[in-house]
Every structure is written in C-alpha cells, then in structure tokens.
Amino acid sequence: MIELVMTAAGSQRIRFAISPLEEVLGAVQTLLGVRGHPIHLPWVSGVPALDDLGVPELAAVLSARHYLTEFLSPPPDGPETTAETQLDAVRATPPEQVALELAMVDADLSELPDDPATARDLLADQLETVWNALLAPEWPALRELLTADIAHRTRLLGEGGLAKALAELHPNVRLAGTSILVDVQSRERLDLDLRGLLLIPAVFAWPNVGVVTVPPWQPALLYPARGVASLWAPPTEPPDPLTSLIGRTRALLLACLDRPSATVDLAQQLRLAPATVSAHLTTLRAAGLLVSDRSRHRVLYRRTALGDALLQGRSLR
C-alpha cells in the first residue's frame, strides 16, 4: 500500500497531464508480455516486432517486473506535452540520477554501457525509435481518448471534489481522510509537497495503476484511461433502421462516439473529409443527439442520452 499524504499547504493541488513516453514504455512492455491485457491484442497484431526495431537495451530495462526507472518517462507538464519535449528531458537527465535509477531496475542490464550518460543517450534514441515506429501513427486516436478522460475527471473534480474524482478512477485507489491510498505491492508513505499530485491517464496502463514517488520527480498517479476497450475496435456498424432514418454517414458518426472525439479524428477514422464530418456533426447536435465540449483548443463531441437511446433503438420513457 502506498499512502500519499495531503497535509501541507498546497499539497491537495491536483493536475492532469498526458505522457506520450509513458505510452511508449507501456507499449514495449505489452509486446514483451510484462504488462498488457488481451484488450490490446488488435494493436499487437498490427505492429512490428520489437526485434525488428533494434532496441535490445530498452527491451532489457523494460523487462523488469517491479521498477522501470522514472527518467525514461519524465512527468509531463500538462495535457499538451509532446514526445519531443519528453525526449529532450530524458537526454537532459543528470548522469547521477540515471545511475541511481538503473541500479534499482530488477533486470539484467549487463549489455548497457557502463557510463550512465552514454546509457541514457542510447536509451533515449531507442525510445525515439519505438515512438516513431509504434506510437506516432496511433497518437491522434490515443491523445483523443486521453484528453476525453481528463475532461471527464475534471468535471467530476468540479462537481464533487477529489473524493468524487477518485471514486471511479481505479478499484485500488481511494481517499481516506487527508490521504490517497493506492493498493499496490510496494509499501510507502509519502508526504505530498506544494507540487501536489499529477494524475496521468494511460492507454497501456490498462488494467493496472502505478505511482511515481522517486525524488526529485513530481509525485504522480498513473491510471488506465476510460474507453480503452473501444480504441482498437473497428467502427460499430449502426443498426439498419437508424441508417434508414438519418443516413449511413450520420448513423456511423453516432455509433463512433462511444467516447468523445474531435472532427478531425472522426474524419480520419471514417476516411471522410473534415468539412463533411463537421456538417453532419452540426446537424446531429442541432437535433439534440450530440453535445460538444471544448478541451483547450479542441472541440470534442459526445452522444446525449437521446443519441444513446436512438442508437440502441429504445425509448427514453
């Protein structure tokens, strides 16, 4: 059990962020069989094998069962953090921090260079290789899902405070007084400082939860994002009666919105022009079947209760 104590002034500060490199670590561990879930099998079947990417040292580090290092996935600044920014941070990690964390990894790292700065740069290069080959092509869809999760959690935080936001975060996470308790194998008590706690949704975390407590990194809680089950699934074919009623394109859009999505991502998913998708979304929203929420510079559409009922062929009464 890890106990995160919120007693100091400012320690109850909660922020959300997206970590592209955390997805890289999770993706590699999924391919290694260390982490992962059958839910990711459609993705696994469509990507190159790790052996073809030439990243043996990174694979060795990520074969660990208990500790993977923090410097390979430095805590992100916020929802707009890019892989490039994080890779720069990895390459800027002080060699002494690299040596400290690599010494904690429970895996055979004998093939890594002895010099920590050289090892760091090699691992950063391999992270970049994996990012470009496996995650960058999928990133728009992954980012959309993660952004939607943050929007959902932020609404809960505003409606009912931290207790409500944590209530459905993960079965192993709960609020007890001024402490956040995380049920994992490690045993630790950490007093949160003025930085508070960073909450990081992740696709490849599913179905686990993790905690960053190693100094000097920002304390963070990694949890599985909502809607991962639908991420790799092909678009749901809408019911024939719905297609006849509102047309196939609008019916497909309605079916695709199991999770909030932006116009450009729906256009990419359905291979349609963004202008076409935008026009249909406007019509569906005017009919009360969708609503839109702004998340920074992106507008995300989601089904209303009426849209759900129409898709499922049931009455609201």
N, C-alpha and C positions, 0 to 999 in steps of 0.2 A: 504494500500500500504506500503510495506517495501522498503526502499531505502538503498542500500549498496554502500557506497561512497568510491571510489578508488583514494584518493588524496595523501596519504602519500607514501613515497618511499617504494617500495616493496609490496604495498597493491594490486597491479594488479597481483600478483602471483596467478596462478590458478593450482590446483591439483585435480586429480580424485582419488576416493577411493571406495571400496566396504565394505558395513556394514552388516555382517550376522545378527546382533541383530536388525538392522532396519527392516529386513525382518521378524524376529520373531514378532516384535511389529505390523507390518502391517498384518501379517497372523492372529494374535489374533484379531485385530480389524475387519478384514474381517469376521471372524467367529462370532463376536459379532454383526455384522451388522452396526458398526460405520463407518468403512471405507470399501472400496471394490467396485467391479464392476461385472456385470454378466460375464465378461470375465474370472473370477476366479472360476466360478461355477463348472467346471470339477474337479478342485483341491478340492474344499469344499466337494464335494460328495464322495471323496475317502479318507478323513482323519477322525480320531476320533473326537468326540465332545469334547468341552472344559471341560464339566462337568466330562467326563471320565478321564481327566488328573489331576484333583485335584489341580487347580491353581486359586482359587476364589479371592485371594488378587490381583494377577496380572491382572485378568479379571476386577476387580473393578477399578484399576488405568487406564487401557486401555479403559474403557467405557467412559472416558472423551471426550468431543466434541471439546475442544479448546486447552488444554495443557496436554501433556502426561509425562513430565519430559525428561531431556536430559541424566541423568546419567544411565538410563536403556538402552541407545544405545549410548555409548560414541563415539565421532567422530573417525573413523578408521584412521590408519596410511597410508594406501595405498591399492592398488588392491589385495594384498596378505593377508590382515588382516583376522584372523580366529575368529570363535565364542569363542574359548577357551581364546584367548587374550583379547577379549572384556569382557568376563565374569570376568576375573581377574581384569580388570579395574573397572567394576561395583562394585565388592566386596572391592575395594580399595578406593571408593569414600568417602571423608570425611563426617562424620555424619551431620555436619552443612550444607553442600551442599545438602544432601539428604533431610533434614528437610525443607530447603528453597524451593526446587522444589516440594516436596509433598504438601506443603502449597498452591502452585499455581494450583494444579490439580482440575478441576471443576467436581468432582465426589465424591461419598460417600466412604470415606476411613476409616470409623469407625472401621472396622474389622482388620485394620493393627495394629501391635504392636506400642505402643506409642514411644518406644525407636527407634530413626532413624537408628542406626546401626543394630538393630535386624530386623527392617522392610526391610532395604537394603539387608541383607543376605537372608531373606525369599524370596524376590522378585527375587534375583539372582538365587536361587535354582529353582524357578518356571520357570524363563526364560530358564534355562538349560533343564528342563523337556520338555518344549514346543519345544525347538530346537531339542532335540533328537527324539521326537515323530513325529513332523510335518515337520521340515525343513531339517534336516540332510540327510534323504533319497533322497530328491529332490535337494540337494545343488549342485551336479555336473552340472545339467542342468541349474539351476539358475545362478551359477557362470559363466558358459559359455556365457549365454545371457548378463550378466552384463559386462563381460570382452570385449565382442564384441562391446557393446555400447561405452565403454571407448575408444576402438581402433578407432571407427568411429568419436567420438567427438575430439579425439586427432588429427586425420587427418584434421578435419575442422579447428581446432585451428591453426595448422601449415600452412594451405592454406590461411586462411583469417582472422586470429586473433580472438579475443574474440567476435567481432560482428558476425562473421560467425558461431562460435561455439554456440552462444546463440540464433541465428536466428530461429533454429528449435528445440530448447531444450524443450520449452513449450509455449503455446499461452500467458500465464500470465507472461512470463519473457522477458525483453527486455533491451537493452543497451541504455542509454541516456547520452551522454557526458562521464563524468567520473563516472557515477552511473549505477548500475544494479537495475532495478525496478522490483519488484515482486508483482503482483496484488493478494493480499490476504486480508482477513478481518482485520488483525492487521494493526496498523499504527505505524511505527517506522523508525528512521533514524539511521544507524549505520556506523561509520567510520571504514573501514577495516584497520587493523594494518599490521605489517610486515608478519604475517602468511598468509595474503591473504584470498582466498576463496576456500573452499573444495566443489567440485561437486560430489554428491553421487547418481548414478542411482539406482533405486529400482524397483523390480517387483511389490510388493504390494502397492507401492505409486500410481499406476495407478488408476484414471487419474489425480491425484492431484499433487500439488507442495508444498513443505514446506521449512521453513528457520529456522536455528539454530542461535539465537542471544543472548542467555543467557550466561553471563560470568560464569566461565572462559573458557567455551568451545570454540573450534575452530569454527569460523563462517562457516556455511555450507549451501548449497542449495541442497535439496533433490528433485529429479525429476523422472518421470516414464521412465523406460528404453525402448528402441526400441525393437519391436518384441515380446512383451508380448502376443499378440493375438495368436501367433503360439506356445507358450510354452506348453500349456496343450492339444493342439490338437494332435490327432494321426497322424503318418506319412502319408503324402499325397500319395495316390496310383498313380503312374505315368501312363500316357496315354499308352494304348496298343501298338500303333505304336512305341513309344520310347522304350518300353520294348523289342519289337521285334528287334529293331535296335541295341541296345547296351547291352541288357541283363537286367534281372529284378533287380539284386543287384546294378548295376551301375545306373540304372534308379531311384531306390529308394534313393540312396545316393544323386543324383542330386536333387530329389524332397525334400529331408530333409534339404537341405542347403538354406532354406529361410532366415536363419540367420547364420553367421559364426560359425563353430563348429570345435572341435578337433577330431582327430581319435578315441580316447578312448570313447568320448561321443557318437559319431555316432555308434560305435560298441555296446555300451550299449543300445542305442535306438533301434537298429535293431537286437539285440541279435546275433551278429556275432563276430568272433574272430578279435581282433585288427589288426593282421597281414593281414587278408583277406581284411579288410576295407582299410588298408594302401595301399595295392597293387592296389585296384580299384581306390583309390583317385589319385595315381600316374599316372595311365592310363588316367583318366579324365583330369588331369592337363596337361599332355603331349598333349592331343587333343585340348587344349585351352578352355575347358568347365569350368575349375576351376582355381583359383589362390590361393596362400597361403600367409598369413601374420604372422609374429612372434609377439606374445604378451608375453613379458618376456620369460619364459621357455616353452610356449605352442605355437604350430603352428595351426592357425585357417584357415580353408578352406572356400571359398565362391565362388558362381557362377559368371562367367563372363557374359557379355551381350550375348555372343554366347550361353552359357549354359542356360540363361533365354529364349532365342529365341527357342532353341531346345526343352526345357521343355514345352513351350507354343505352339509349333507347328507353329511358324510364321517365316517369313523371316526377315533378317536384312536389306534388301534393301528397 
